[in-house]
């Protein structure tokens, strides 16, 4: 069954201690720990033993399981070697903490420019970090995430990347990574039925994000679960056979605690336990 928890991105401006307090107060036991994914993350690449112990104590104090983590990276740009070095370091930190699953990215460049040698470079990078993660006992999950442009009025425009294309996943899965299924991201780039993606790649999906986007003129805006355009009855029915972390990812920092609570209430009302 799905194991509900809170995802890191919307909490990027929230101190880690408060993230854990919120998660516990919601009756959840999973919190995605961001490691060097954002400038305000408690753990950066130079994290030492004292900082790691502080993280362990925060999770222990609030009875939150330290099983899921994430970072930020892009293997489709011009600094792939540096990005691989970063992800390998994050894997080492995650392994030392006992993290079982680490969410990463393929990259945010448009799928229209990631082909030929550039796509081969991406695959080599994924293979390198996947091999290192396997040695460290950490499962890597690559998020289905397109590129995003934010207009001056705050409206988000999503465009397809290799990680939102099923044909590219056929090759990426051969590198040893698994999938972080984010149906809202797939829908935002134009996938009419994200559940079809889930059914096709079910065996490779080991991590799930739950959020929504609402349609506005010119694009979308982040929303709580059930407050946007996803077909939630169909999605939740499809996810009934999923056994793993399913993390609530409310993206707006200004009211993230309320947004996460609204999302949880909606999921509970929909029968998710």
C-alpha positions as CSV (number, residue, x, y, z in Angstrom):
1,X,0.0,0.0,0.0
2,X,1.0,3.6,-0.5
3,X,3.1,5.0,2.4
4,X,2.2,8.7,2.6
5,X,4.7,11.4,3.6
6,X,5.8,14.9,2.7
7,X,8.0,15.9,-0.2
8,X,10.8,18.4,0.2
9,X,10.4,21.0,-2.6
10,X,7.5,23.0,-1.1
11,X,9.3,22.9,2.3
12,X,12.5,24.4,0.9
13,X,12.1,27.6,2.9
14,X,11.1,25.7,6.1
15,X,13.7,24.7,8.7
16,X,14.3,21.0,8.9
17,X,13.1,20.8,12.5
18,X,9.8,22.4,11.5
19,X,9.5,20.1,8.5
20,X,9.6,17.1,10.9
21,X,7.2,18.7,13.3
22,X,4.7,19.3,10.6
23,X,5.0,15.8,9.2
24,X,4.5,14.3,12.7
25,X,1.5,16.5,13.4
26,X,-0.1,15.3,10.2
27,X,0.2,11.7,11.4
28,X,2.7,10.8,8.7
29,X,6.0,9.0,9.2
30,X,7.9,9.8,6.0
31,X,9.7,13.1,5.1
32,X,11.8,13.5,2.0
33,X,15.2,15.0,3.1
34,X,16.7,17.4,0.6
35,X,20.5,17.1,0.4
36,X,22.2,20.0,-1.5
37,X,19.2,20.4,-3.6
38,X,18.5,24.0,-2.5
39,X,20.7,26.7,-1.0
40,X,18.9,26.6,2.4
41,X,19.0,22.8,2.8
42,X,20.5,21.9,6.2
43,X,22.8,19.3,4.5
44,X,25.1,20.5,1.8
45,X,27.9,18.6,0.0
46,X,30.4,19.5,2.8
47,X,28.2,18.0,5.6
48,X,30.2,16.4,8.3
49,X,29.5,13.9,11.1
50,X,28.0,16.4,13.5
51,X,25.5,17.6,10.9
52,X,24.5,14.1,10.0
53,X,24.0,13.2,13.6
54,X,21.8,16.3,14.1
55,X,19.6,15.1,11.1
56,X,19.3,11.7,12.6
57,X,18.3,13.2,16.0
58,X,15.6,15.4,14.4
59,X,14.0,12.5,12.6
60,X,14.3,10.3,15.7
61,X,12.9,13.0,18.0
62,X,9.7,13.4,15.8
63,X,9.5,9.6,15.1
64,X,9.9,10.2,11.3
65,X,11.5,7.5,9.2
66,X,14.7,8.6,7.5
67,X,14.2,6.6,4.3
68,X,13.7,9.1,1.4
69,X,16.0,11.8,0.2
70,X,16.5,14.0,-2.9
71,X,18.8,16.4,-4.6
72,X,18.9,18.7,-7.6
73,X,20.9,17.9,-10.7
74,X,20.9,18.2,-14.5
75,X,22.6,15.7,-16.8
76,X,21.4,17.4,-19.9
77,X,23.4,20.6,-19.6
78,X,27.0,21.6,-20.2
79,X,28.5,20.6,-16.7
80,X,27.6,16.9,-16.7
81,X,30.9,15.7,-15.1
82,X,30.4,18.2,-12.2
83,X,26.8,17.1,-11.8
84,X,27.8,13.4,-11.6
85,X,30.4,14.2,-8.9
86,X,27.7,16.0,-7.0
87,X,25.2,13.2,-7.2
88,X,27.8,10.6,-6.2
89,X,28.6,12.7,-3.1
90,X,24.9,13.0,-2.2
91,X,24.6,9.2,-2.5
92,X,27.5,8.8,0.0
93,X,25.7,11.2,2.4
94,X,22.4,9.4,1.9
95,X,24.0,6.0,2.5
96,X,25.7,7.2,5.7
97,X,22.3,8.3,7.0
98,X,20.7,5.0,6.1
99,X,18.5,6.5,3.3
100,X,17.0,3.7,1.1
101,X,15.7,5.8,-1.8
102,X,17.2,8.9,-3.4
103,X,15.2,11.0,-5.9
104,X,17.2,12.7,-8.7
105,X,16.6,14.2,-12.1
106,X,17.6,13.4,-15.6
107,X,17.6,17.1,-16.7
108,X,15.5,20.0,-17.6
109,X,16.5,20.7,-21.2
110,X,13.8,20.4,-23.9
111,X,13.6,16.9,-25.4
112,X,14.0,18.6,-28.7
113,X,17.7,19.2,-28.1
114,X,18.6,16.0,-26.1
115,X,19.4,13.5,-28.7
116,X,22.4,11.8,-30.3
117,X,25.6,12.4,-28.3
118,X,23.8,14.5,-25.8
119,X,21.4,11.7,-25.0
120,X,24.3,9.2,-24.8
121,X,26.0,11.5,-22.3
122,X,22.9,11.5,-20.2
123,X,22.7,7.8,-20.3
124,X,26.3,7.4,-19.3
125,X,25.8,9.8,-16.4
126,X,22.7,7.9,-15.1
127,X,24.6,4.6,-15.4
128,X,27.6,6.0,-13.5
129,X,25.5,7.2,-10.5
130,X,23.2,4.2,-10.6
131,X,26.2,1.9,-10.3
132,X,27.6,3.9,-7.4
133,X,24.2,3.9,-5.7
134,X,23.9,0.2,-6.0
135,X,27.2,-0.3,-4.3
136,X,26.1,2.0,-1.5
137,X,22.7,0.2,-1.1
138,X,20.7,3.2,-2.3
139,X,17.9,3.0,-4.9
140,X,17.9,5.9,-7.4
141,X,14.6,7.2,-8.7
142,X,14.5,9.7,-11.5
143,X,11.6,12.1,-11.5
144,X,9.2,12.5,-14.4
145,X,9.9,16.2,-14.7
146,X,9.8,18.5,-17.7
147,X,11.4,21.8,-18.1
148,X,9.7,24.8,-16.5
149,X,9.6,28.5,-17.4
150,X,8.0,30.9,-14.9
151,X,6.5,34.1,-16.4
152,X,6.6,37.5,-14.8
153,X,3.0,37.0,-13.5
154,X,4.0,33.7,-11.8
155,X,2.3,31.4,-14.3
156,X,4.3,28.2,-15.0
157,X,4.8,26.8,-18.5
158,X,6.0,23.2,-18.6
159,X,7.7,21.6,-21.7
160,X,8.6,18.1,-22.4
161,X,12.0,16.6,-21.4
162,X,13.5,13.1,-21.8
163,X,12.0,12.1,-18.5
164,X,8.5,12.8,-19.6
165,X,8.8,10.7,-22.8
166,X,8.0,7.0,-22.6
167,X,10.4,6.2,-25.5
168,X,13.3,7.8,-23.7
169,X,12.5,5.9,-20.6
170,X,12.9,2.7,-22.5
171,X,16.6,3.5,-22.7
172,X,17.0,5.3,-19.4
173,X,15.8,2.2,-17.4
174,X,18.6,0.2,-18.9
175,X,21.1,2.3,-16.9
176,X,19.8,0.8,-13.6
177,X,17.7,3.7,-12.3
178,X,14.0,3.5,-11.3
179,X,11.2,6.0,-11.8
180,X,9.8,8.7,-9.5
181,X,6.2,8.9,-11.0
182,X,4.8,12.4,-10.8
183,X,1.5,12.4,-12.6
184,X,1.0,16.1,-12.3
185,X,4.3,16.8,-14.1
186,X,3.3,14.5,-16.9
187,X,0.0,16.1,-17.3
188,X,1.6,19.6,-17.3
189,X,3.6,18.8,-20.4
190,X,0.6,17.5,-22.2
191,X,0.2,13.8,-21.3
192,X,-3.5,13.4,-21.4
193,X,-3.5,10.2,-19.3
194,X,-0.6,9.9,-16.8
195,X,-2.1,6.6,-15.6
196,X,-1.2,5.0,-18.9
197,X,2.4,5.8,-18.2
198,X,2.0,4.2,-14.8
199,X,0.5,1.1,-16.2
200,X,3.3,0.8,-18.8
201,X,6.2,1.2,-16.4
202,X,4.6,-0.1,-13.2
203,X,7.5,-2.5,-12.3
204,X,10.0,0.3,-12.5
205,X,8.1,2.9,-10.4
206,X,9.5,2.9,-6.9
207,X,8.7,6.5,-5.8
208,X,5.6,8.7,-6.2
209,X,4.8,12.4,-5.9
210,X,1.3,13.6,-5.3
211,X,0.4,17.1,-6.2
212,X,-1.7,19.0,-8.8
213,X,-1.7,22.0,-11.1
214,X,-4.7,24.2,-11.9
215,X,-5.1,25.7,-15.4
216,X,-4.8,29.4,-15.8
217,X,-4.5,31.5,-19.0
218,X,-1.1,30.9,-20.5
219,X,-0.1,27.9,-18.3
220,X,-0.6,26.4,-14.9
221,X,-0.2,27.2,-11.2
222,X,0.7,24.7,-8.4
223,X,-2.3,23.4,-6.4
224,X,-3.1,21.0,-3.6
225,X,-4.2,17.5,-4.4
226,X,-7.7,17.6,-5.7
227,X,-7.7,21.3,-6.5
228,X,-6.4,21.1,-10.1
229,X,-7.0,19.3,-13.3
230,X,-5.8,15.7,-12.6
231,X,-8.4,12.9,-12.8
232,X,-8.0,11.9,-9.2
233,X,-10.6,9.1,-9.0
234,X,-8.8,7.3,-11.9
235,X,-5.4,8.1,-10.5
236,X,-6.1,6.7,-7.0
237,X,-7.8,3.7,-8.5
238,X,-4.7,3.0,-10.6
239,X,-2.3,3.5,-7.6
240,X,-4.1,0.9,-5.4
241,X,-1.5,-1.7,-6.3
242,X,1.5,0.6,-5.6
243,X,3.5,-0.3,-2.5
244,X,6.1,2.4,-1.6
245,X,6.5,6.0,-0.7
246,X,3.9,8.4,-2.0
247,X,4.9,11.9,-1.0
248,X,2.7,15.0,-0.9
249,X,4.4,17.8,-2.9
250,X,2.6,21.1,-2.4
251,X,4.9,23.5,-4.2
252,X,3.9,27.0,-2.9
253,X,6.1,28.0,0.0
254,X,3.8,30.8,1.3
255,X,1.1,28.4,2.5
256,X,2.9,25.1,2.3
257,X,1.7,23.8,5.6
258,X,-2.0,24.5,4.9
259,X,-1.6,23.2,1.3
260,X,-0.1,19.9,2.5
261,X,-2.9,19.5,5.1
262,X,-5.5,20.1,2.4
263,X,-3.8,17.6,0.2
264,X,-3.8,15.0,2.9
265,X,-7.4,15.6,3.8
266,X,-8.4,15.1,0.2
267,X,-6.3,11.9,-0.1
268,X,-7.8,10.5,3.1
269,X,-11.3,11.3,1.8
270,X,-10.4,9.4,-1.3
271,X,-9.7,6.3,0.6
272,X,-5.9,6.5,0.9
273,X,-4.7,5.3,4.3
